[in-house]
Amino acid sequence: MRLPQPLARTVVSVRALPSGSRGRFPAVLVVSSLLLGLGCQGQSGGPQNVVSGKVTLNGQPVSGEVVFVGAGGKLSLTPIKPDGQYEMFDPPAGKVKVAIRTMGLGPAPGAPGAPPKGLPGGTLGTGSGGGVAPPAKFGDDKKTPISYEVEPGKRTFNLELEKY
């Protein structure tokens, strides 16, 4: 088994210790190095920006999906859970239009406001169930009255549709 260079150097340098301390120290050092390396891996691979919240209409959870459309038509979407909660990972940065649409009853694939072929939504989805349907005026990302500024980090954006 070939060890990565930094770990190999650490093991080699431990061999220079007096013979009485060779038994336990290298094993602890190797295990600690491996755990430290594993702990650092998750920091760069996760989402940079997260927007989450709850979608309601007159206090009732809404079913369907939340769609963020950024500059250049960059699309990001996520289903709404039965309790109205949603969580959007790495949405387009900056100002976005926000559409709320019923999965399974949206525009046909290829129609204006439809998701790209193969993505959930439009006539491809089956709905998240458990909530009321969003009003039609929120379903078209070009006509929706909702916009939002996506900023770095984890943000909360509750969508109380009766306010729009």
C-alpha positions as CSV (number, residue, x, y, z in Angstrom):
1,M,0.0,0.0,0.0
2,R,1.4,3.3,-1.0
3,L,0.7,6.2,1.4
4,P,0.1,9.8,0.2
5,Q,3.4,11.8,0.4
6,P,2.7,13.9,3.6
7,L,1.5,10.8,5.5
8,A,4.5,8.8,4.2
9,R,6.9,11.5,5.4
10,T,5.3,11.5,8.8
11,V,5.6,7.7,9.2
12,V,9.3,7.8,8.1
13,S,10.1,10.6,10.6
14,V,8.6,8.6,13.4
15,R,10.9,5.7,12.7
16,A,13.8,7.8,14.0
17,L,12.3,7.8,17.5
18,P,13.9,5.7,20.3
19,S,12.8,2.0,20.1
20,G,10.7,2.2,23.3
21,S,8.3,4.9,21.9
22,R,7.8,3.3,18.4
23,G,4.9,1.0,19.4
24,R,2.1,3.3,20.2
25,F,3.1,6.7,18.8
26,P,3.1,5.8,15.0
27,A,-0.3,4.2,15.2
28,V,-1.8,7.2,17.0
29,L,-0.2,9.6,14.5
30,V,-1.4,7.6,11.5
31,V,-5.0,7.4,12.8
32,S,-5.0,11.1,13.7
33,S,-3.7,12.1,10.3
34,L,-6.3,10.0,8.5
35,L,-9.1,11.4,10.6
36,L,-7.9,14.9,10.0
37,G,-7.7,14.4,6.3
38,L,-11.3,12.9,6.2
39,G,-12.6,15.8,8.2
40,C,-11.3,18.4,5.8
41,Q,-12.8,16.7,2.7
42,G,-16.4,17.8,3.4
43,Q,-15.6,21.5,3.6
44,S,-15.1,22.2,0.0
45,G,-17.6,19.7,-1.5
46,G,-20.8,21.0,0.1
47,P,-23.2,23.7,-1.2
48,Q,-21.9,27.2,-1.0
49,N,-25.3,28.9,-0.8
50,V,-28.5,27.5,0.7
51,V,-31.9,29.2,0.7
52,S,-34.7,27.6,2.7
53,G,-38.1,28.5,4.1
54,K,-41.7,27.7,4.1
55,V,-44.3,28.3,1.3
56,T,-47.8,29.2,2.5
57,L,-51.1,30.6,1.2
58,N,-53.3,32.0,3.9
59,G,-51.4,30.0,6.5
60,Q,-51.8,26.7,4.7
61,P,-48.7,24.9,3.3
62,V,-48.5,25.0,-0.5
63,S,-47.6,21.9,-2.6
64,G,-45.5,21.8,-5.7
65,E,-42.0,23.2,-6.3
66,V,-40.0,26.4,-5.9
67,V,-38.1,27.6,-9.0
68,F,-35.4,30.3,-8.9
69,V,-34.4,31.8,-12.3
70,G,-31.3,33.8,-12.4
71,A,-29.4,35.9,-15.0
72,G,-29.2,34.2,-18.3
73,G,-32.1,31.9,-17.5
74,K,-30.1,29.8,-15.0
75,L,-32.7,27.6,-13.4
76,S,-32.6,26.0,-10.0
77,L,-35.6,24.1,-8.5
78,T,-36.6,22.1,-5.5
79,P,-39.8,20.3,-4.4
80,I,-41.9,21.7,-1.5
81,K,-42.3,19.2,1.3
82,P,-45.8,18.3,2.5
83,D,-45.4,20.8,5.5
84,G,-44.6,23.7,3.1
85,Q,-40.8,23.6,3.7
86,Y,-38.2,23.8,0.9
87,E,-34.5,23.9,0.7
88,M,-32.6,25.2,-2.4
89,F,-28.9,24.2,-2.7
90,D,-26.6,26.5,-4.7
91,P,-29.3,28.6,-6.4
92,P,-28.1,31.2,-9.0
93,A,-26.4,34.1,-7.2
94,G,-27.8,37.6,-7.3
95,K,-31.3,38.7,-8.2
96,V,-33.7,35.8,-9.1
97,K,-37.3,35.5,-10.1
98,V,-39.1,33.0,-7.9
99,A,-41.9,30.9,-9.3
100,I,-44.1,28.5,-7.3
101,R,-45.7,25.9,-9.5
102,T,-47.7,22.7,-9.0
103,M,-45.7,19.7,-10.1
104,G,-47.4,17.7,-12.8
105,L,-49.7,20.6,-13.9
106,G,-47.1,23.1,-15.2
107,P,-46.4,24.0,-18.8
108,A,-45.5,21.3,-21.2
109,P,-41.8,20.6,-21.8
110,G,-40.4,23.1,-24.3
111,A,-43.2,25.7,-23.6
112,P,-42.3,29.1,-22.1
113,G,-41.6,28.8,-18.4
114,A,-41.1,25.0,-18.6
115,P,-38.0,23.4,-17.1
116,P,-35.4,21.9,-19.4
117,K,-36.2,18.4,-20.7
118,G,-35.4,15.8,-18.1
119,L,-35.6,18.0,-15.0
120,P,-38.4,17.6,-12.5
121,G,-41.4,19.8,-12.9
122,G,-43.9,20.7,-15.6
123,T,-45.6,17.6,-16.7
124,L,-42.7,15.4,-15.6
125,G,-43.4,15.6,-11.8
126,T,-46.1,14.0,-9.7
127,G,-46.6,16.7,-7.1
128,S,-45.4,16.9,-3.5
129,G,-48.9,16.5,-2.0
130,G,-50.1,17.6,1.4
131,G,-50.7,21.3,0.6
132,V,-52.9,23.7,-1.4
133,A,-52.1,24.4,-5.0
134,P,-50.3,27.7,-5.7
135,P,-52.3,30.3,-7.6
136,A,-51.5,30.3,-11.4
137,K,-49.9,33.8,-11.3
138,F,-46.9,32.3,-9.4
139,G,-46.3,29.5,-11.9
140,D,-44.7,31.5,-14.8
141,D,-41.2,32.5,-14.0
142,K,-41.4,35.5,-16.4
143,K,-44.7,36.9,-14.8
144,T,-44.3,36.0,-11.2
145,P,-44.4,39.0,-8.8
146,I,-41.8,37.4,-6.5
147,S,-38.1,38.2,-6.8
148,Y,-35.3,37.6,-4.3
149,E,-31.6,38.5,-3.9
150,V,-29.5,35.4,-3.3
151,E,-26.6,36.2,-1.1
152,P,-23.7,34.0,0.0
153,G,-24.3,31.6,2.9
154,K,-27.4,30.0,4.4
155,R,-30.5,32.2,4.2
156,T,-34.2,31.9,5.1
157,F,-36.8,33.2,2.6
158,N,-40.4,32.4,3.7
159,L,-42.9,32.8,0.9
160,E,-46.3,33.9,2.2
161,L,-48.1,34.0,-1.2
162,E,-51.1,36.1,0.0
163,K,-48.7,39.0,0.4
164,Y,-47.9,39.2,-3.3
